[in-house]
Amino acid sequence: MITGYLVGDQQVIQRLNVLPDAANSCLLRAITRLGIEVQREVQQGKLSGQVLRSRTGSLRSSIKLRIDRSGGTITADVFSDSRYAGVQEFGFAGTVSVRASLRCIREAFGRPIVERTINVRAYDRRMDLPERSFLRSALEDMGPAIREEVQAALSEAVSQ
């Protein structure tokens, strides 16, 4: 008959009890850092000439980061609340209504005239904007680095 004894079983149980907290802590740091990197890539890369050129900077300044820890998950959301971000990201084909407005004209029929203001009636305009992905393409470009960073964070948690 062979008899075996397990030495250190209490330490193993204690280590396994601590592992989820260590993994959550390491993953929170890694995902926060990755979220900041994606936000920076969108603002300084994609919206500064790679995909779109900045005119006023309003789209670039509307890019925000939200870290969420709920339901046992940790997520980093990089998003824009700008009303035209979705149109640039996914493209648009359709008809839009243009409101009536005032226009200042300095030329008529190709000849200069004395400047005057005219009324422009409301009208419908057909638009066909191509997709200019700046959020999804940034995430896709950083995909391998994100996977490596998450794996490194989990390895760090296990080896602590």
C-alpha positions in Angstrom: 0.0 0.0 0.0 1.3 3.5 -0.9 0.4 6.5 1.2 0.9 10.1 -0.1 0.8 13.4 1.8 0.3 16.8 0.3 2.5 19.4 1.8 1.6 23.1 1.3 -2.0 22.6 0.5 -3.1 25.6 2.6 -0.6 27.9 0.6 -2.0 26.6 -2.7 -5.6 27.2 -1.6 -4.7 30.7 -0.3 -2.9 31.5 -3.6 -5.9 30.4 -5.6 -8.2 32.6 -3.4 -6.0 35.7 -4.1 -5.6 35.1 -7.8 -8.9 36.6 -9.0 -8.2 39.9 -7.2 -4.7 40.0 -8.6 -5.9 39.3 -12.1 -8.6 42.0 -11.8 -6.0 44.6 -10.6 -3.5 43.8 -13.3 -6.2 43.8 -16.0 -7.6 47.1 -14.8 -4.2 48.8 -15.1 -3.6 47.2 -18.5 -7.0 48.0 -20.0 -6.9 51.6 -18.7 -3.4 52.0 -20.2 -4.6 50.5 -23.5 -7.7 52.7 -23.6 -5.5 55.8 -23.2 -3.3 54.6 -26.0 -6.3 53.9 -28.4 -7.7 57.4 -27.5 -4.3 59.0 -28.2 -3.9 57.1 -31.5 -7.4 58.2 -32.7 -6.8 61.9 -31.7 -3.2 62.3 -32.7 -3.0 59.8 -35.6 -6.3 59.1 -37.3 -7.9 62.5 -36.8 -4.7 64.5 -37.5 -4.2 63.5 -41.1 -4.1 59.7 -41.4 -7.9 59.4 -42.1 -9.4 62.8 -41.6 -7.8 66.3 -41.6 -8.8 68.5 -38.7 -10.5 71.8 -39.5 -12.0 72.9 -36.2 -10.8 70.2 -33.9 -14.3 69.5 -32.6 -14.3 65.9 -33.6 -10.9 65.3 -32.2 -11.8 66.9 -28.9 -15.0 64.9 -28.7 -13.1 61.6 -28.4 -13.6 60.3 -24.9 -12.5 57.3 -22.8 -14.8 55.5 -20.3 -13.5 52.6 -18.1 -16.3 50.4 -16.8 -16.0 47.7 -14.1 -19.4 46.0 -13.8 -20.7 42.5 -14.0 -17.3 40.9 -13.5 -15.9 42.6 -16.7 -13.5 45.4 -17.3 -14.1 47.5 -20.5 -12.5 50.6 -22.0 -14.8 52.4 -24.3 -13.3 55.0 -26.7 -16.2 56.9 -28.3 -17.4 60.2 -29.6 -20.6 62.0 -28.8 -20.2 64.3 -31.8 -23.3 64.3 -34.1 -21.3 63.7 -37.2 -18.8 61.1 -35.9 -21.0 58.2 -37.0 -21.4 59.6 -40.5 -17.6 59.8 -40.8 -17.0 56.4 -39.3 -19.6 54.5 -41.3 -20.3 56.7 -44.3 -23.7 58.0 -45.4 -25.8 57.8 -48.5 -29.1 59.6 -48.5 -31.0 62.9 -48.7 -30.7 65.6 -46.1 -32.8 68.7 -45.7 -30.9 72.0 -45.7 -32.6 74.9 -43.9 -33.3 78.3 -45.4 -30.4 80.7 -44.8 -28.8 84.0 -45.8 -25.9 84.0 -48.2 -23.5 86.8 -48.9 -22.6 87.0 -52.6 -19.8 88.9 -54.3 -20.1 87.4 -57.7 -22.9 86.6 -60.2 -22.6 84.7 -63.4 -18.8 84.7 -63.0 -18.6 88.5 -62.7 -17.9 90.5 -59.6 -20.8 92.5 -58.2 -21.3 94.8 -55.2 -21.6 92.5 -52.1 -25.2 91.8 -51.1 -27.1 89.3 -48.9 -29.7 87.1 -50.5 -32.2 84.6 -49.1 -31.7 80.9 -49.9 -34.8 78.7 -49.7 -34.8 75.4 -47.9 -33.9 72.5 -50.2 -33.1 68.8 -50.1 -29.6 67.6 -51.0 -28.4 64.1 -52.0 -25.2 63.2 -50.1 -22.9 60.2 -50.6 -20.1 60.3 -48.1 -17.6 57.4 -48.1 -16.7 55.5 -44.9 -13.7 57.1 -43.1 -13.2 54.8 -40.2 -11.1 56.4 -37.4 -12.2 54.5 -34.4 -12.5 50.9 -35.8 -9.3 51.3 -37.8 -7.4 52.4 -34.7 -8.6 49.4 -32.8 -7.8 47.1 -35.6 -4.3 48.6 -35.9 -3.6 48.1 -32.2 -5.2 44.6 -32.0 -1.9 42.7 -31.7 -0.5 45.1 -29.1 -3.8 44.8 -27.1 -3.7 41.0 -27.1 0.0 41.0 -26.0 -0.7 43.5 -23.2 -3.7 41.6 -21.8 -1.6 38.3 -21.9 1.2 40.0 -20.1 -1.1 41.4 -17.5 -2.6 37.9 -16.8 0.9 36.4 -16.7 1.9 39.1 -14.2 -1.2 38.3 -12.0 -0.4 34.6 -12.0 3.3 35.0 -11.2 2.7 37.4 -8.2 
